[in-house]
Amino acid sequence: MLNFNQIPETPKFFGRRKGRVVRKAKQFLLENMLPQMQVTPKTDFSAEAIFGGPKKEICLEIGFGDGQHLYGQALNNPQNGYVGVEVFQNGVANLLTLISGIKEGDHLPESIDVHDFKVQNVRVFDDDVRLLFKALPDDFFDKIYLLFPDPWPKKKHAGRRFVNPENLKEIKRILKSGGIFRIATDHPVYKRHVLRTMHEDVNFVWTAKCGDDWRKEPSDWVKTKYQQKAIREGRRPVFFDYKKI
Ligand SMILES: C[S@@+](CC[C@H](N)C(=O)[O-])C[C@H]1O[C@@H](n2cnc3c(N)ncnc32)[C@H](O)[C@@H]1O
């Protein structure tokens, strides 16, 4: 019998996909709203096919968590298109809550039409981003966000960190030349890991010119849930912008 790890197309995932409970409104949104915004590895990735026309910028957010940053960016920049990827089902449902305004305890409508909502420029892949990489064309994204990825600080778990040469190869391929790969983290081990790994990759250059460029939030920033937790607990987030050469 095949073991999960032996199937080459299915990378092993370390983390949570499902919470204990998906509540009623969230289940409703996952069943009725997500299919209208969903992209899959079978999707034809062109601005026309996924957003219905050209976009000023097309951006990818990997591991959007509860979706605050993705939603905020999409709301602030209707001229852009956003592809968000998250494996955690409750996180995806939370993004749908932000977009639809439908919360637990609300009267649930008979049906839902995403065209009725203010934010129209978000598409979602609700699985492991590594399963989507092959479907994404070269030079497709203007920006890629990886915000507060799981740090896996123990040495024995270092191989699980998302910033690694294999994933960077794909990030480089799908990002346009001159495009930005933004990584935020609050973990000292991950800060060092990012600086070292990105420094070794000749395809990217760190854009920071002074301390404020990475210690302060970028001007277009929207706070994430994890960032707010880090600040409450006394950790200092940093923001690294790498430009693809
Ligand atoms: C520490 S949380 C940060 C969430 C969010 N970016 C924030 O700042 O609040 C990391 C998130 O990345 C997601 N994640 C980890 N690996 C992933 C992968 N390979 N594909 C998609 N999502 C992933 C996890 O499910 C989790 O929600």
Ligand as a Chemical Component Dictionary entry (heavy atoms), coordinates in Angstrom:
data_LIG
# 
_chem_comp.id                   LIG 
_chem_comp.type                 NON-POLYMER 
_chem_comp.pdbx_formal_charge   0 
_chem_comp.three_letter_code    LIG 
# 
loop_
_chem_comp_atom.comp_id 
_chem_comp_atom.atom_id 
_chem_comp_atom.alt_atom_id 
_chem_comp_atom.type_symbol 
_chem_comp_atom.charge 
_chem_comp_atom.model_Cartn_x 
_chem_comp_atom.model_Cartn_y 
_chem_comp_atom.model_Cartn_z 
_chem_comp_atom.pdbx_ordinal 
LIG C1  C1  C 0  1.165  31.217 11.590 1  
LIG S1  S1  S 1  -0.163 31.219 10.499 2  
LIG C2  C2  C 0  -0.186 32.906 9.885  3  
LIG C3  C3  C 0  -1.510 33.258 9.241  4  
LIG C4  C4  C 0  -1.624 34.673 8.654  5  
LIG N1  N1  N 0  -0.702 34.877 7.559  6  
LIG C5  C5  C 0  -1.431 35.728 9.722  7  
LIG O1  O1  O 0  -0.395 36.432 9.679  8  
LIG O2  O2  O -1 -2.316 35.859 10.599 9  
LIG C6  C6  C 0  0.453  30.334 9.063  10 
LIG C7  C7  C 0  -0.659 29.895 8.113  11 
LIG O3  O3  O 0  -0.099 29.316 6.935  12 
LIG C8  C8  C 0  -0.919 28.228 6.541  13 
LIG N2  N2  N 0  -0.069 27.345 5.721  14 
LIG C9  C9  C 0  1.069  26.718 6.129  15 
LIG N3  N3  N 0  1.606  26.019 5.105  16 
LIG C10 C10 C 0  0.784  26.218 4.038  17 
LIG C11 C11 C 0  0.799  25.731 2.706  18 
LIG N4  N4  N 0  1.764  24.903 2.282  19 
LIG N5  N5  N 0  -0.191 26.101 1.869  20 
LIG C12 C12 C 0  -1.171 26.936 2.311  21 
LIG N6  N6  N 0  -1.243 27.421 3.560  22 
LIG C13 C13 C 0  -0.283 27.068 4.416  23 
LIG C14 C14 C 0  -1.370 27.606 7.850  24 
LIG O4  O4  O 0  -2.554 26.847 7.709  25 
LIG C15 C15 C 0  -1.588 28.843 8.719  26 
LIG O5  O5  O 0  -2.913 29.331 8.629  27 
# 
loop_
_chem_comp_bond.comp_id 
_chem_comp_bond.atom_id_1 
_chem_comp_bond.atom_id_2 
_chem_comp_bond.value_order 
_chem_comp_bond.pdbx_ordinal 
LIG C1  S1  SING 1  
LIG S1  C2  SING 2  
LIG S1  C6  SING 3  
LIG C2  C3  SING 4  
LIG C3  C4  SING 5  
LIG C4  N1  SING 6  
LIG C4  C5  SING 7  
LIG C5  O1  DOUB 8  
LIG C5  O2  SING 9  
LIG C6  C7  SING 10 
LIG C7  O3  SING 11 
LIG C7  C15 SING 12 
LIG O3  C8  SING 13 
LIG C8  N2  SING 14 
LIG C8  C14 SING 15 
LIG N2  C9  SING 16 
LIG N2  C13 SING 17 
LIG C9  N3  DOUB 18 
LIG N3  C10 SING 19 
LIG C10 C11 SING 20 
LIG C10 C13 DOUB 21 
LIG C11 N4  SING 22 
LIG C11 N5  DOUB 23 
LIG N5  C12 SING 24 
LIG C12 N6  DOUB 25 
LIG N6  C13 SING 26 
LIG C14 O4  SING 27 
LIG C14 C15 SING 28 
LIG C15 O5  SING 29 
# 
